[in-house]
Amino acid sequence: MKTKALKTILLTALSLLFVLPAISQKGIEDGSKYGKGQDSINCIKNLSLYREFFKHSNYKDAIQPWRKVFGECPAASERMYVEGITMYRKFIESTSSEARKEQLIDTLLMIYDRRIQYFGGEGNVLGRKGIDILRYRRLAADGSVNTAAVNDGYNDLKRSIELERNDPRDASLVTFISAAITLNQKGKLNDNQVIEDYFMVTEIVDELLDKSSRWPRAKQTIDDNMIKSGLLTCDALNSYFEPQFEAKKNEEKFLADVIRFYSSAGCDRADLYVSASEQMYRISPGPESAHQLAILFISKSDFQKAATYLRMAVLGENIDNNTRAEWFYELAIVSLANKDYCDAIAYSREAIAYKSDYGKAYITLGDAIIASRDNLGDDFEKRTAFWVAADKYAKAKAVDPGVADDANRKLNDYAVQYPNHEEVFFRDIKDGDSYQVKGCINEYTTVRSRK
């Protein structure tokens, strides 16, 4: 009997060895939210206690029960991590001891890591962690840049942006570019990588500009930082884009990036910008893109190509009359520059046909008529071009007072070019008669002899 009783006691004791841990066990040990038994009671008590202190901003008394929760039942609450960050930021900013500050920063960063471990959300949390690394460790104690810490922050922010691309935080994007520029200035990141980072961020921000007022502000800050860095030079853009051009020249997105970034950097006269713009037009032609190319070639004084693209632009569909009139007027100006005077006359007339009060087009028509006079024959016939031109200048100031000064000046300057009285008389005509000026001018005008 004694042996049987002893055996029963031993078995009971052995069973308790396995039961007791289940009766009382911390959450960090079994992976549960609060733990079990007395430990779960302690977790809930400390959770409630720290929150009461925290609610009244009493961080000094809140921190001890908070640490208990953090250390013993880390899966109890995600909010606990957010509030822990708030407290530790306050402690960091309040201490004057550099050694103590470093310890507090270490704990702060551990809070971020533990939050990811138990609650996920890596993209969001890494973004916040990266910002805090740069907030508290960008500068070493002696005031110099802590490149190792900046690199850590840069890597966390980059990973965050990759994960949160569709819903990023503006602060993460701004801080990421700032970190990239700092690493570049310290020789730890090459120009191409910073430019590539900038392009990635800009693409994300551009898609969000209409979502909130904070995004245009973020874009402005990012652009200003890049401009101040001096990295967005034409040479740097060439170095980045030229090696990719042949392989990617049929990709609209790549071409759009070239056009957009060269333009924003003031490099819109660079050869690669021109090549990308023309290639984009070949892939996706349209009147607006043709017009943009024309303006580009005008800025480069390549008026032949400008005329080519303007002719394509004016033939486009779904263009309002004012726009078409303006483009025909530009085509007339370019044709004058190319010494295609008859074309300039024709295009000026087209501009006026679409906009009858287009004073500048009448002025240009008069100029083109005078410029084309060498095609009319003898000296008398050439001088008759000034009569027709005078009609256009007079019409210009009649329909558009804004060009009156220019029109009057031309009328006064060119009146001395009319045929004289003897020449008119010799042709058996007189002042006031109707006279046809031929050639590509081909208009009837009124005879006026030089006074």
Summary of the structure (lengths in Angstrom):
residues: 451
radius of gyration: 39.4
end to end distance: 152.0
largest distance: 158.3
contacts: 1447
relative contact order: 0.04
helix: 74%
strand: 4%
